[in-house]
């Protein structure tokens, strides 16, 4: 179990970055054991008792994670992420929030949001609470997912004008090269003689 509580930013990024990519990242939510391990490392505190994680929890975790990444891609103005896809993702996040409401935690030193229940549902609610705290602090639009397919690595955009769309210069270069090749292929296709002739 985790012995330290991650910040809202750390928690949201950690959850979003559990998916595989073409590099060294592997899917963390392949089965109940994988989800249990991740929850123990990141989402559950040391005081959290042992919980049973089911296969349906794994499916829900991946669905919730993928919906979050879709929303973060919209923050990056990803041209491949359609408005209907974003609306569908937002509906998934809303349904997840309905399962375990977010609760207000007040003390003399701070006010924060947290899950209103325990277990796996509480862990998911904690992630949504963290995202809400980021929105309330004005940072939500800066939480993005890399537009380079299939990277989609979630990151915090520290640019002055909030214009970053890629997690690294390497991903930016790869995407630019891919777009250049696509334009070149299209140009060659348009300039090639027709394969049919008119008699």
N, C-alpha and C positions, 0 to 999 in steps of 0.2 A: 504494500500500500504506500501511496505517496505520503511523505512526511511534511511537505510544504505546500501551501495553497498557491497555485499559479495566478498571475494577474488575469483580468478579463481578456486582455490582448493575447497573452500566452495561451490561455485556454482555447480561445476561438481559433487561433492559428494552428495549435496542436491538433485539434479535432479536424479542421479542414484538410490538413496535410497527412491524413492517414491513408490516402489513396495511392495507388501505384502510378509510376510514370515510366518513361522510357529509360531512365537512368537507374539510380541505386535505391529508389524508394519502392517498397513493396506494400501490397495491400495489407493493412493491419486487421481488418475486420473480415477475415476469411471464414472464421468459425467462432463458436462460443468461447473457446480458450483464448483466441486472439483478442476478442473484445474485452474479456475479463482482465487480461494482462494490461491492455491499454488503460482501462478504467482504474486499475490499481496503480499504474504509473502516474497518471495525470489527473483524472477526474475525481477519484475518491480520496478523501482524507484518511489519515492514519486511524481515525476513530470510527471509520465506516466499517460495520460488521461484514462478514463474508456474505455475499449475495449470489443467488443462482442466476446465471445468464443463460438464456435460451436461444435457440436458433431464430425464433421470431424477433428477439432483441437484436440479433446480428443484422437481420434484414432491415429492421427499423433504423439501426445505426447508419447503415450504408445509404438508405434513402434520405435520412436527415442530413448526413454529411454531403451527399451529392446535391441536395437542394441548396445547402449553404454555399457550396462552391459555385453553383449557378448564379446565385445572387451576387457573390463576390466578382464573378466574371462580368456581370452587368455594371458593377462599379468601375471595371476596367474598360468599359465601352467595347467589349468584345463583339465584333461584327457577326460572329457565328452563334451568338446567344440571342435568340429571338424573344420578343416581348411575351408571346404565349408561354415559352419555356420559363421565363422569369415569374410570370403569374402562377404557373403550376408549382414552381419551387416555393413561392411565398405561401401558397395554400398548404403545402406539406409542413412548413415551419409553423404555421398557425395551428394546424391539427396537433402537432407535437406539443405546442404550448398549452393546448386545452387538456392534455392528458395529466399534466402535473403543473399546476399554476406556479408562477413565480411569486415569491414572498418578499416582503420588505423587512430588512434587518436593521434596526435602529439601536444605536448606543450613544453614549455621551461623546464619543470621539468620531463616529462616522455613521453614514447611512449607506447601505448597499442592498443589492438584490441577491436573492438566493433561491434555491428550489424549495417548494412547499411540501415535498415528500422525499422519501429515500429510495434506495435501490437504483436500478437502471433508469427508470423514468425520472428520478431525481437528478441523476447525472446529466441526462439530456436537458432537463429544465435548467440545470446550472449553466450549461453552455448557452442556452437562450438568454438566461439572465445576464451572462457576461456580454453577449452581443448587445443587449439592451443598454447596459451600462456604457458601452462604447458609443452607442447612438446618442445617449443623453449627454455624454461629454463632448459631442461634436466630432468624434473620430471615426464614426462608422463608414463614411464615404472613403476614407483612406485605407480601409481593409479591403484588399483586392485579391484577385486570383490572376495568375499569369495568363496572358492571351495565347501564349505559344502552346499549340497542341502537340503532344498530350501532357505537357508539364503541369499547367494549372496549379502551380505552387502558390499557396496563399501567403501574402506578405503585407507589411505596413508601408504605404506610400509616403515617404518622407520628402518628396519633391515640394518646392514652394507653391507651385500652381496645381498640385494634385493631378498631374498629367501622366504619371507612370502607368504603363500597361503591361510591363514585363518585369519578372522578378530579378533579372540579371541582364547584362549586356550580351551574354551568350545567347539567351533566349530571344532577345531582340534581333540579333544578327541572324539567327536561324529563321525567324519569322520573315524578316526582310528578304532573305535569300529565297525562301519558298515562294513569296509573293512575286519576286522578280522572275523566277523560273516559270511561274504560272502565266505571267504577262507575256513572256517571251514565247511560250508554247501557243498562247492564243493568237499572238501576232503572226507566227509562222503558219498557223492553221488558216488564218484569214488571207494570207498572201499566197498560199499554195494554189495551183491551178485546180479547177473543178475536176472531179473524177469522172464526171459525165459530160458528154458532148451533145450538141444539138445539131441534128442533120437538117 
